Amino acid sequence: MTGLIELMPFTYHVLILMAVLVIKATVSHFVVHEPLRFFQFYCLQLGNKVNNSTAPSQQQSLAGLLALLVTLLPIVIILWLFADFVAVDYLWQALLLYLALGSLNLGQVNKALAQALVAKQSYLAKQTLKPWLLRATEQLSSVGLSKAAIEMQLLRCVQQIYVVSFVYIVFGPLAALSYRLILEMHYCWNTKLAKFKYFGLSSQLFIQLIQWLPSRLMALLILLSSSGQGLSLSWRLTRGHFFKLNNDFVIGVHAFSLAVRLGGVAMYQAEKLRKIAFNDLAKQPEPQDIIKATRKVNFSLYSSLFLLTLLAISGQIFFSA
């Protein structure tokens, strides 16, 4: 393995990322599994135990911050110290990155959902989508399921694949896993749920800050998948959301690139939450738009990997010269 040692750090990270993505995609194709399931269970139990939804909002916010730090810091310190005893560095990096990356079978999930909707199997479609959503699916129509599926795949790919890969390339595997752990805390203590409205603010803020740049890069690649006047129009209608610390920009770009409506009202634990709606003049999403959305997301992922490969090869040639 002396060849790996001679690689420049950027090329080394890109090579490991490619290998782990291939392994993760292969495993996800045959087995639906979540390596961080026990951590999710821990976060849910911790949130229910520590959070007091009747306490003042500042106290709830402080409790959420302390819960995040008490959970994250011991894990990071232990893994950081343990790394010194690992003889095979690339296997250690690959393991941490594998744990940090999310599922790569969302395209399969949405394909099955689209097929169920076309076959008028509403119950099957709802059950297919339910494990992947925070919002309630029982009352969703075919349009609502299509819209939720498109948004789910987009946001999970941004947060669990694109941002994780970005953080790994720039800061390394421990930073990528740390981000993913904070993301899981954010999912479990989501501020869209009334009882975590203040408790989950700290995890939400950390996630919004970390994912701002990589999510904008992915959104711009989705924007480039439009062409001509559509690209210019999409940019003009969404650029006002570019600097916001939320997902409005990437959802808006996706809506205009697909020429469908996204966003709007959603139900979370029987409570209606109004979110900003995008592309109101367009048609409602249909099952075929789910497949089209998958192609758009895949385009942004594959084009990013292609650019990374070019940068790695160019950098390695320059480094070796």
Secondary structure, 3 states (H helix, E strand, C coil): CHHHHCCCHHHHHHHHHHHHHHHHHHHHHHCCCCCCHHHHHHHHHHHHHHCCCCCCHHHHHHHHHHHHHHHHHHHHHHHHHHHHHCCCHHHHHHHHHHHHCCCCCHHHHHHHHHHHHHCCCHHHHHHHHHHHCCCCCCCCCHHHHHHHHHHHHHHHHHHHHHHHHHHHHHHCHHHHHHHHHHHHHHHHCCCCCHHHCCCCHHHHHHHHHHHHHHHHHHHHHHHHCCCCHHHHHHHHHHHHHCCCCCCHHHHHHHHHHHCECEEEEEEECCEEEEEEEECCCCECCCHHHHHHHHHHHHHHHHHHHHHHHHHHHHHHHHHHC
